[in-house]
Amino acid sequence: MNKPLIGVLIGAVLGFFDGLTAWLTPEARPFLQGILIGSSCKGLLVGLIAGFYARKVNSVKNIVILSSVVGLILAGIVAAMPSETGKHYYMEIMLPGFVLGGLTGFLTQRWGKA
């Protein structure tokens, strides 16, 4: 598969698992369905960006850095929105977004074909 397509697939799957980490926060459990959809879309976007960048640059280090930063920025945007209770969950949202962004970039570069 080409790199953008594998990036989208990996990003969506890892984004779903990123959303599942919301289950660890009891206040977020009633909103799990929306969180899963949003996290999958966020992962899909990170995978798409990583795939197109991986097509141009053949460096694992650069793609991991880019996709980690993109995942962190997108997670930061989501974390800046207050929850129903008015609380912000920066660490609970941004840490998994950063890690799974980097993992998406790594797997996209390794598994994707030029």
Summary of the structure (lengths in Angstrom):
residues: 114
radius of gyration: 14.0
end to end distance: 8.6
largest distance: 46.6
contacts: 417
relative contact order: 0.23
helix: 84%
strand: 2%
